[in-house]
Amino acid sequence: MLSRQQCPVCNSPERKALRQQTNEDTYLHLAGVSADKEIREWLCCTDCGHIYNSVELQPEELERLYERFRQAEWRQETPDQYFDRITRLPSEESENHQKVELVSRRLGSMLNREGTLLDIGCGGGVLIDTLKREFPRGWHFYGVEPTPSFASLAERRTGAQIRCEMYVSGLFDGEVFTAATCCQVLEHVPNPRMFLEQVRADLSPSAWLYLDVPDKSDFETLDASHDRFMAQHISYFSDEVLSRLVENAGFEILHRGITRTVRQRNNLWCIAKAI
């Protein structure tokens, strides 16, 4: 583990400390890092305003983290038990239903034609399952997930085509998608700008993207020991920073907002069109 020296968005070394994290960090243990006594801070870039974690996990630590991320011994349920629990939630308790309803309400007739959708960071496939049930017929689904047990789960339980690896553009043999979803992923990414440019490269002109991330208001409403502030998250986003990133990557933002989830977390979201 290293201490991050530059802003992940603009690469500036200029920053100020927002919060020091002194609580135990479960994700450091999963990554095989014993560093709870090290100074861990959330920092704010004084050049662009982006908020980021001082903890910088190394490639081998990240690989170890995502191998263990969904372990049944830690999560206290098997992958299939997880899938069944989440997909059987009533709609008023389902964050996946909340996301699909939000997209459907704002895109309306754009969803009536056939399409191909790529879910980046698809986890166990629970969002794909909701999309398949609630979208019109004619949509075909693909996913990318770096945790092997959950990539296998997503493919087995949804029938979607899933790749088990870190996302980069071009994983599906040149397939160009008409839509993409990327939920609670960008905060894990070392270079958000490059990541969004890769997403744009996988989309056809006028394709739409639904993106959500933790909103910076979590710092005011969640306890400092909450796992959203642990080492698996590199970034926290404001509307200004996220909008600038999305637009600079080749998208036009159609809708955006902040949702308070059923678990009392604050998600910043946008729906954007590839241009």
Number of C-alpha atoms within 10 A of each C-alpha: 17 9 14 17 14 15 26 21 21 15 13 14 14 14 20 14 14 14 14 14 21 14 15 14 21 15 19 21 14 20 23 14 15 12 14 15 10 11 12 20 20 21 23 22 21 14 13 16 18 22 25 26 28 24 23 18 21 12 10 11 17 20 16 15 21 19 17 19 21 21 17 14 9 12 12 11 14 15 19 16 11 18 20 13 12 17 17 10 13 9 12 9 14 17 17 20 20 16 21 17 16 15 17 15 9 12 15 9 9 12 16 13 10 13 17 17 23 28 23 25 23 26 24 28 29 21 23 28 19 17 20 17 11 13 14 13 13 13 17 17 22 23 27 24 24 20 25 19 21 25 23 18 21 30 19 15 16 19 15 19 16 26 21 17 14 14 18 16 18 13 15 16 7 9 14 19 23 21 24 25 23 19 22 18 17 25 21 15 16 17 17 22 19 15 17 21 18 16 23 25 18 22 24 16 16 14 22 26 28 21 23 26 23 24 22 18 16 18 16 8 11 15 11 17 13 12 16 17 23 21 21 25 22 24 29 27 22 17 16 11 15 24 19 13 18 24 16 13 21 18 24 18 17 13 14 16 12 16 18 12 14 12 9 11 16 21 22 23 25 21 23 24 23 22 15
